[in-house]
Amino acid sequence: MFKSIQREVSWDRYRFIVTTLARSFHYNSCEIISTIPNQRNVCIRNFSSQSHKIVKARKYVVVNHFVNEAKPTDLKLVEEELPLLQNGEYLTEAEYFSVDPYMKPYVKRYPLGITMIGTQIAKIVESKNPAFPVGKRIVGNMGWRTHTIVNPKFKDLVFQEHPYLLPDIGDLPSNTAYFGLLEICKPKSGETIVISGAAGAVGSHVGQIAKNLGLNVIGICGSDEKCKWLTEEMGFDSAINYKTMPVASSLSKAASNGVDCYFDNVGGDISSAVMYQMKPFGRVAVCGSISSYNADSSSLPKCTILQPILSKNQLRMEGFIVLHWMDRWHEGIMQNLQWLREGKLRYRETVTKGFENMFDAFIGMLRGENIGKAIVQV
Ligand SMILES: NC(=O)c1ccc[n+]([C@@H]2O[C@H](COP(=O)([O-])OP(=O)(O)OC[C@H]3O[C@@H](n4cnc5c(N)ncnc54)[C@H](OP(=O)(O)O)[C@@H]3O)[C@@H](O)[C@H]2O)c1
């Protein structure tokens, strides 16, 4: 079902990874606006009678909000004929899509009928805008659609951003791991860090940075294959398969002196086990809580009683969204690039081929079928 290949990243693929990671909390740009039922379509304009080569876009429309695990029938693949380009507009053809955990809880914020949210890298195939020439590539939150007419005047609702040209390496955002680790965990050489969701896009990045900074790095993830990859290829000192090993006792062996930093991607029981092994003045970066993404969002989850360990050990626990560091984007990118060039940072992708397999890639990622970054190649 989940047709994927896995390979080590190249420089070009790194461009996609760094972009999509950092943008993973952005919303659909024009589509959120354009596809709200009964609103004027601002991104995909109304049909013009002028003669032109007809372009048909395929797109996934959200027909049911996800309840518990997402179902293929929650989305409908439809075809849409695009109008002629107007001055200032350009037509893009999607090449790669990012599938990310945030899509699951975030899509509920929007009405049914929108195009499924998400980031893509697309090639400009027709243009009436000199700033966006044919042949260049853009990164944009246009959602799960193959072709898009972008009118650069329009920004997305939430972050007020446009799609942007994929620049040469050196000016790219991608900083969830970098800033979350450095600014919240404030790691010091010789300390011990635990990372949950360790074999995913963010987690595997965090662990490698921590290793570069001289920490003892322990990853928690969901398969022996992932554990092996983390310890044998990504430089992690140890790894715990939370599906087959007891997390608390395994962790107390791997971190016999306790844990200084915890980079939390998952929340839930795994995090409870880690939190109670934190050292005094430990720091916890709350990046995400994927263990809760299938939960019923109509009732707020109960907070586990963490207060005793927080106060006893004077821990600092802080949530973040990477966009907080927009003003320092370049710094993170340049440091990641330097590590990449020095061979201190590596990436792996799980690539699903085919736009028709978007859903499989998405659900596969949520189920843990990916190692490293999950993407779809059209
Ligand atoms: N704060 C921010 O600005 C920001 C930005 C980007 C991403 N994030 C968050 O960072 C986290 C990781 O995102 P990513 O893009 O790197 O995804 P990812 O880790 O590449 O993929 C998701 C992984 O989550 C794991 N998982 C699924 N269900 C789980 C469960 N119930 N318990 C534990 N692990 C589970 C699976 O791996 P296993 O096989 O190990 O289970 C799966 O491979 C997410 O929580 C995401 O929302 C936050």
The ligand as an SDF file (V2000), in Angstrom:
LIG
                    3D

 48 52  0  0  0  0  0  0  0  0999 V2000
    6.9240   23.1300   16.9700 N   0  0  0  0  0  0  0  0  0  0  0  0
    7.1650   23.2630   15.6820 C   0  0  0  0  0  0  0  0  0  0  0  0
    7.4030   24.3520   15.1570 O   0  0  0  0  0  0  0  0  0  0  0  0
    7.1560   22.0140   14.8460 C   0  0  0  0  0  0  0  0  0  0  0  0
    7.5840   22.0400   13.5060 C   0  0  0  0  0  0  0  0  0  0  0  0
    7.5870   20.8260   12.7940 C   0  0  0  0  0  0  0  0  0  0  0  0
    7.1400   19.6630   13.4000 C   0  0  0  0  0  0  0  0  0  0  0  0
    6.7020   19.7210   14.6960 N   0  0  0  0  0  0  0  0  0  0  0  0
    6.2880   18.4950   15.4160 C   0  0  0  0  0  0  0  0  0  0  0  0
    7.4190   17.6710   15.4810 O   0  0  0  0  0  0  0  0  0  0  0  0
    6.9770   16.3180   15.5820 C   0  0  0  0  0  0  0  0  0  0  0  0
    7.7050   15.4830   14.5360 C   0  0  0  0  0  0  0  0  0  0  0  0
    7.3420   15.9500   13.2410 O   0  0  0  0  0  0  0  0  0  0  0  0
    8.0590   15.3710   11.9310 P   0  0  0  0  0  0  0  0  0  0  0  0
    7.6240   16.1860   10.7890 O   0  0  0  0  0  0  0  0  0  0  0  0
    9.5040   15.2360   12.2130 O   0  0  0  0  0  0  0  0  0  0  0  0
    7.3720   13.9400   11.7910 O   0  0  0  0  0  0  0  0  0  0  0  0
    8.1020   12.5300   11.7740 P   0  0  0  0  0  0  0  0  0  0  0  0
    8.7140   12.3370   13.1230 O   0  0  0  0  0  0  0  0  0  0  0  0
    8.9780   12.4560   10.5710 O   0  0  0  0  0  0  0  0  0  0  0  0
    6.8970   11.5080   11.5260 O   0  0  0  0  0  0  0  0  0  0  0  0
    6.0050   11.2150   12.5160 C   0  0  0  0  0  0  0  0  0  0  0  0
    6.5220   10.0640   13.4120 C   0  0  0  0  0  0  0  0  0  0  0  0
    5.8120   10.0890   14.6310 O   0  0  0  0  0  0  0  0  0  0  0  0
    5.9000    8.8150   15.2280 C   0  0  0  0  0  0  0  0  0  0  0  0
    4.6380    8.4960   15.9010 N   0  0  0  0  0  0  0  0  0  0  0  0
    3.4070    8.3530   15.3490 C   0  0  0  0  0  0  0  0  0  0  0  0
    2.4950    8.0860   16.2920 N   0  0  0  0  0  0  0  0  0  0  0  0
    3.1660    8.0430   17.4710 C   0  0  0  0  0  0  0  0  0  0  0  0
    2.7700    7.7800   18.8210 C   0  0  0  0  0  0  0  0  0  0  0  0
    1.4980    7.5470   19.1510 N   0  0  0  0  0  0  0  0  0  0  0  0
    3.7320    7.8160   19.7840 N   0  0  0  0  0  0  0  0  0  0  0  0
    5.0100    8.0640   19.4750 C   0  0  0  0  0  0  0  0  0  0  0  0
    5.4500    8.3080   18.2120 N   0  0  0  0  0  0  0  0  0  0  0  0
    4.5250    8.3010   17.2340 C   0  0  0  0  0  0  0  0  0  0  0  0
    6.1800    7.8070   14.1070 C   0  0  0  0  0  0  0  0  0  0  0  0
    7.4640    7.2060   14.3400 O   0  0  0  0  0  0  0  0  0  0  0  0
    7.6490    5.9320   15.3310 P   0  0  0  0  0  0  0  0  0  0  0  0
    7.8810    4.7680   14.4380 O   0  0  0  0  0  0  0  0  0  0  0  0
    8.8370    6.3150   16.1270 O   0  0  0  0  0  0  0  0  0  0  0  0
    6.4020    5.7800   16.1280 O   0  0  0  0  0  0  0  0  0  0  0  0
    6.2380    8.6630   12.8570 C   0  0  0  0  0  0  0  0  0  0  0  0
    7.2400    8.2720   11.9570 O   0  0  0  0  0  0  0  0  0  0  0  0
    5.4750   16.3260   15.4350 C   0  0  0  0  0  0  0  0  0  0  0  0
    4.8850   16.2870   16.7070 O   0  0  0  0  0  0  0  0  0  0  0  0
    5.2110   17.6570   14.7680 C   0  0  0  0  0  0  0  0  0  0  0  0
    3.9110   18.1260   15.0090 O   0  0  0  0  0  0  0  0  0  0  0  0
    6.7000   20.8560   15.4130 C   0  0  0  0  0  0  0  0  0  0  0  0
  1  2  1  0
  2  3  2  0
  2  4  1  0
  4  5  1  0
  4 48  2  0
  5  6  2  0
  6  7  1  0
  7  8  2  0
  8  9  1  0
  8 48  1  0
  9 10  1  0
  9 46  1  0
 10 11  1  0
 11 12  1  0
 11 44  1  0
 12 13  1  0
 13 14  1  0
 14 15  2  0
 14 16  1  0
 14 17  1  0
 17 18  1  0
 18 19  2  0
 18 20  1  0
 18 21  1  0
 21 22  1  0
 22 23  1  0
 23 24  1  0
 23 42  1  0
 24 25  1  0
 25 26  1  0
 25 36  1  0
 26 27  1  0
 26 35  1  0
 27 28  2  0
 28 29  1  0
 29 30  1  0
 29 35  2  0
 30 31  1  0
 30 32  2  0
 32 33  1  0
 33 34  2  0
 34 35  1  0
 36 37  1  0
 36 42  1  0
 37 38  1  0
 38 39  2  0
 38 40  1  0
 38 41  1  0
 42 43  1  0
 44 45  1  0
 44 46  1  0
 46 47  1  0
M  CHG  2   8   1  16  -1
M  END
$$$$
